[in-house]
Amino acid sequence: MKMVCLGGGPAGLYLGISMKLRNPENEVAVYERNRPDDTFGWGVVFSDQTVDNLMENDPRSGKAIADEFIHWDLIDCYVEGKVERSGGHGFIGLGRKRMLQLLHQRAEELGVELHFETEVDLDDIDGRFADADIIVASDGLNSKVRNSDLDNFECTIDVRPNKFVWLGTHQTFSDAFTFIFEKTEHGWIWVHAYQFDDKTSTFIVETTPEVYDAMGFEHMTHEESAETCRKIFEDYLDGHDLMTNSAHIRGSAWISFPYVKCDNWIKMTVSCSSATPPIPHTSRSALAPSSVWRTPYPWPSI
Ligand SMILES: Cc1cc2nc3c(=O)[nH]c(=O)nc-3n(C[C@H](O)[C@H](O)[C@H](O)COP(=O)(O)OP(=O)(O)OC[C@H]3O[C@@H](n4cnc5c(N)ncnc54)[C@H](O)[C@@H]3O)c2cc1C
């Protein structure tokens, strides 16, 4: 089988690895617009159960990932300075960039073809990828393929109202996954912080649209937003700055989470010969979006 993955994030890479493991004769090519070391965001977390699933599917990459992760069991929740600690959660954290590097290595080892700095267009589906048996739309949240045919994929997109910004810090929060809720003069703003390497933590700040507007985040540069957040949470930062790497986002660094739901993940294209009745001789499908990645991230509700 010949498969092409449009997009080389975790979904496209891990699907490529999985297809090769199931049958080394499968031909899999992954096309990614970025360079191997470009990525957005900071660290990601997985539950212990997700790591078990990775180990079951591919012990080699599962172990490589698990060996690099920071593991913790506790969650600290600070509300206006008072902390509640709970245990037994079992989570691990790893830099997104490092995770992609490990997946690149494993994919190449298994013979997956990786093409970087290659932008894919919709025309390519029937153009240069015309001989593929399966085309997978692993092009992420803003998938061009999915957005080009929302009706076929029975897709609904619900953009949630809260705003968040994904920052990093050298304050490590090494004891526990940490939530911090602070009440400003305009209302509540809160943080999800977790360590992902020996000197860095992810620091996601989230707030309501009302507080976002009142604080003026919409009109701040990325650096101004980071500095404003640093001042709000400085009691927890031990003198460390908040860092931004969101140059790929135009305008404000703050975005909203869309809830994307596809009831159909397949689009079949059948080419017919001139015989009567038509005899399908090629069948291809675009799956949108591939989602082999599980997201066990413990978003709290308040
Ligand atoms: C703030 C935040 C925190 C998160 N934390 C976690 C977490 O802790 N744990 C967790 O499991 N998940 C987390 N997630 C979710 C996680 O990031 C996604 O589930 C995951 O990235 C989805 O993988 P993907 O491969 O489908 O898409 P992406 O990671 O978006 O990858 C898509 C790839 O396709 C490429 N691409 C797109 N269009 C084209 C094109 N036309 N041509 C070529 N290439 C293209 C892009 O460059 C990109 O590399 C978080 C997300 C956010 C925003």
The ligand as an SDF file (V2000), in Angstrom:
LIG
                    3D

 53 58  0  0  0  0  0  0  0  0999 V2000
   -1.5000   25.0550   24.3430 C   0  0  0  0  0  0  0  0  0  0  0  0
   -1.5890   23.6180   23.9350 C   0  0  0  0  0  0  0  0  0  0  0  0
   -1.1550   22.6330   24.8020 C   0  0  0  0  0  0  0  0  0  0  0  0
   -1.2560   21.2970   24.4430 C   0  0  0  0  0  0  0  0  0  0  0  0
   -0.8300   20.3560   25.3150 N   0  0  0  0  0  0  0  0  0  0  0  0
   -0.9150   19.0670   25.0000 C   0  0  0  0  0  0  0  0  0  0  0  0
   -0.4640   18.0810   25.8960 C   0  0  0  0  0  0  0  0  0  0  0  0
    0.0160   18.4020   26.9630 O   0  0  0  0  0  0  0  0  0  0  0  0
   -0.5630   16.7810   25.5500 N   0  0  0  0  0  0  0  0  0  0  0  0
   -1.0860   16.4090   24.3500 C   0  0  0  0  0  0  0  0  0  0  0  0
   -1.1540   15.2030   24.0710 O   0  0  0  0  0  0  0  0  0  0  0  0
   -1.5290   17.3340   23.4580 N   0  0  0  0  0  0  0  0  0  0  0  0
   -1.4600   18.6380   23.7710 C   0  0  0  0  0  0  0  0  0  0  0  0
   -1.9110   19.5720   22.8950 N   0  0  0  0  0  0  0  0  0  0  0  0
   -2.5480   19.1120   21.6520 C   0  0  0  0  0  0  0  0  0  0  0  0
   -1.5100   18.6870   20.6370 C   0  0  0  0  0  0  0  0  0  0  0  0
   -0.6690   19.7920   20.3340 O   0  0  0  0  0  0  0  0  0  0  0  0
   -2.2320   18.2150   19.3690 C   0  0  0  0  0  0  0  0  0  0  0  0
   -3.1490   17.1970   19.7080 O   0  0  0  0  0  0  0  0  0  0  0  0
   -1.2430   17.6410   18.3650 C   0  0  0  0  0  0  0  0  0  0  0  0
   -0.2590   18.6020   18.0220 O   0  0  0  0  0  0  0  0  0  0  0  0
   -1.9970   17.2270   17.1150 C   0  0  0  0  0  0  0  0  0  0  0  0
   -1.0610   16.6590   16.2340 O   0  0  0  0  0  0  0  0  0  0  0  0
   -1.2610   16.7460   14.6580 P   0  0  0  0  0  0  0  0  0  0  0  0
   -0.0920   16.0570   14.0510 O   0  0  0  0  0  0  0  0  0  0  0  0
   -2.6480   16.3060   14.3140 O   0  0  0  0  0  0  0  0  0  0  0  0
   -1.2470   18.3030   14.3100 O   0  0  0  0  0  0  0  0  0  0  0  0
   -0.0490   19.3590   14.4090 P   0  0  0  0  0  0  0  0  0  0  0  0
    0.7800   19.0980   15.5990 O   0  0  0  0  0  0  0  0  0  0  0  0
   -0.6770   20.6960   14.2510 O   0  0  0  0  0  0  0  0  0  0  0  0
    0.8150   19.0370   13.1180 O   0  0  0  0  0  0  0  0  0  0  0  0
    0.3560   19.3200   11.8260 C   0  0  0  0  0  0  0  0  0  0  0  0
    1.5830   19.4800   10.9500 C   0  0  0  0  0  0  0  0  0  0  0  0
    1.1670   19.6510    9.6000 O   0  0  0  0  0  0  0  0  0  0  0  0
    1.9720   20.6510    9.0050 C   0  0  0  0  0  0  0  0  0  0  0  0
    1.1910   21.2320    7.9060 N   0  0  0  0  0  0  0  0  0  0  0  0
   -0.0090   21.8450    7.9810 C   0  0  0  0  0  0  0  0  0  0  0  0
   -0.4290   22.2140    6.7710 N   0  0  0  0  0  0  0  0  0  0  0  0
    0.5320   21.8300    5.9030 C   0  0  0  0  0  0  0  0  0  0  0  0
    0.6800   21.9410    4.4820 C   0  0  0  0  0  0  0  0  0  0  0  0
   -0.2530   22.5130    3.7290 N   0  0  0  0  0  0  0  0  0  0  0  0
    1.7930   21.4390    3.9120 N   0  0  0  0  0  0  0  0  0  0  0  0
    2.7580   20.8330    4.6710 C   0  0  0  0  0  0  0  0  0  0  0  0
    2.6690   20.7110    6.0070 N   0  0  0  0  0  0  0  0  0  0  0  0
    1.5730   21.1960    6.6150 C   0  0  0  0  0  0  0  0  0  0  0  0
    2.2440   21.6490   10.1280 C   0  0  0  0  0  0  0  0  0  0  0  0
    3.4110   22.4130    9.8730 O   0  0  0  0  0  0  0  0  0  0  0  0
    2.4100   20.7120   11.3220 C   0  0  0  0  0  0  0  0  0  0  0  0
    3.7540   20.3260   11.5260 O   0  0  0  0  0  0  0  0  0  0  0  0
   -1.8000   20.9260   23.1970 C   0  0  0  0  0  0  0  0  0  0  0  0
   -2.1960   21.9140   22.2920 C   0  0  0  0  0  0  0  0  0  0  0  0
   -2.0910   23.2510   22.6540 C   0  0  0  0  0  0  0  0  0  0  0  0
   -2.5140   24.3060   21.6690 C   0  0  0  0  0  0  0  0  0  0  0  0
  1  2  1  0
  2  3  1  0
  2 52  2  0
  3  4  2  0
  4  5  1  0
  4 50  1  0
  5  6  2  0
  6  7  1  0
  6 13  1  0
  7  8  2  0
  7  9  1  0
  9 10  1  0
 10 11  2  0
 10 12  1  0
 12 13  2  0
 13 14  1  0
 14 15  1  0
 14 50  1  0
 15 16  1  0
 16 17  1  0
 16 18  1  0
 18 19  1  0
 18 20  1  0
 20 21  1  0
 20 22  1  0
 22 23  1  0
 23 24  1  0
 24 25  2  0
 24 26  1  0
 24 27  1  0
 27 28  1  0
 28 29  2  0
 28 30  1  0
 28 31  1  0
 31 32  1  0
 32 33  1  0
 33 34  1  0
 33 48  1  0
 34 35  1  0
 35 36  1  0
 35 46  1  0
 36 37  1  0
 36 45  1  0
 37 38  2  0
 38 39  1  0
 39 40  1  0
 39 45  2  0
 40 41  1  0
 40 42  2  0
 42 43  1  0
 43 44  2  0
 44 45  1  0
 46 47  1  0
 46 48  1  0
 48 49  1  0
 50 51  2  0
 51 52  1  0
 52 53  1  0
M  END
$$$$
